[in-house]
Amino acid sequence: MDIDDILREVDPASHGIPLETRDLQALTRLWVAERSAPELLNWPADGLFERVNSKIKSQIEKIEDMTGDMDPKTNFALIVIQTELERYKFLVRSYLRARIAKIDKYTLHYLSTEELRQRLSPTELAYATRHQALLHNHYLSSFLSSFPQRLQNLNDTAGNVSMIDSPDLDTAVFIRLLRDKDVFGRGTDVDTILPAASGDILILRWSSAKDLVEHGDAELV
Amino acid sequence: MALPLPQGLVPSEVAFLCEMELVTVVPRQRLESIELLSGSTPRLRPPHRADLPFWLAILLKKQRRANIVPPAWLHPDSLREIVTYETAIDVKDWAPPPPPPVRADGRGNSTRLNPYEDGVILSPPFLPSCTAAAPAGALPYHWFELAEMLLAHASDDIPSASEVRSLLRDLQEARAAKMRSKVTHPESHGEGVTSLRGVGAMELAESRGFVTGVAEGIRKIGASAETMRREEEEENGQDMDDDLSDDDMGL
């Protein structure tokens, strides 16, 4: 570290956030949102996961290099790096598992329309399609084949009752506002418009909160 | 490998989030900067203070490599002030959250730290609300978890720890009662949006099931009334359109 680094650290004009903090904030926000939302959210399209995965990979390689020398000073640094790596991996893993839980629960719903299929990542789409096909084949071979042909489908919509379960979009969620905004929410007795400041925590239906979250005006907590 | 947890963060996940908060430490040993996935740590040179993620600060504290500087809002005087606010000044809402972080640019201007010029908005736990520079008299989002963990792992760094502990208990009880009354109060029923301004993360996590349960119950009981109301509103809206078009015809 030389004088330039020190000056840069205390320079009041440097407002930028480093890319690492940004990625961590984005990842954390995605994870919390996926854990709190009743339905599957969009897979991030900006290449965040490719970036995160390659960073985790290079960090693992670095640990492997460092394990070689047994200097006690770097040994402590190694502990810190490994702890942090585990925390990072936990975030990624928990995020993916929360998504798989939702896909497993409402597989046919998320596969039913092109718009919903867009929310899945390519791997998730492959998983969902193949898992669903396996499951249906298993049902067919164990009991469905003894039914009449027209009762063998799993996506029957006869009699205005759909066989496909879909998540309840009116579930109550907690959001934190990121910008000052008048929030509109549908209620049982009245629809309310509540002026709220950034940082406020609100409780409302997911169907009302969805637009705010997708536009980045609010985040789920 | 699907996640078996219920919808919404559970307390252990909230604690995990809280460990990402920045806290201020006073190092007791030199430590070179370490390159982490979330950015490089500052170089530690005693006795210069440095801001570190809370999990790393606890690790250093356990190994006696650093002392943690508790945030100003954890001082007994500040806590006493908040307890007074919660119990005597405003008995319905929570004490207001800390003001949004601002910084000086060295030319006499102060600018709000959030949102940044390129549109990135940081939110807890990435806002510096638990460092030594955080203001007193307001509880940040992760106040309860941070205070508990500090008391558990670094109680010798906190001035008058036992007093802080008892004040925290008072605060927690006063605020939990507010959460219950807020959710079960008849006037908040049936409205679309309810504000929980000033609530903490752990308080949300522990009453999440209760709160969403009440909201769901009310929605299901009032579902048929709501459908009727919406139909009526739609009809009224159409009538108004009809009236308007009649007027147009008349003109």
Interface residues (C-beta under 8 A of the other chain):
Chain A: M1 E9 P12 A13 H15 G16 I17 P18 E20 T21 R22 L24 Q25 T28 R29 V32 R35 S36 A37 P38 K55 I56 Q59 K73 F76 A77 I79 V80 I81 T83 E84 L85 R87 Y88 F90 S94 R97 A98 I100 A101 D104 D170 T171 A172 V173 F174 R176 L178 R179 V183 F184 G185 R186 G187 T188 D189 V190 D191 T192 I193 L194 A196 A197 S198 G199 D200 I201 L202 I203 L204 R205 S208 G216 E219 V221
Chain B: M1 A2 L3 P4 L5 Q7 G8 L9 E13 F16 L17 E19 M20 L31 E32 S33 I34 E35 L36 L37 S38 G39 T41 P42 R43 W55 L56 L59 Q63 P97 P100 R103 A104 D105 G106 T111 N114 P115 Y116 E117 D118 V120 I121 L122 S123 P125 F126 H189 G190 E191 G192 V193 T194 S195 L196 R197 G198 V199 A201 L204 R208 V211 T212 A215 E216 I218 R219 I221 G222 A223 A225 E226 R229
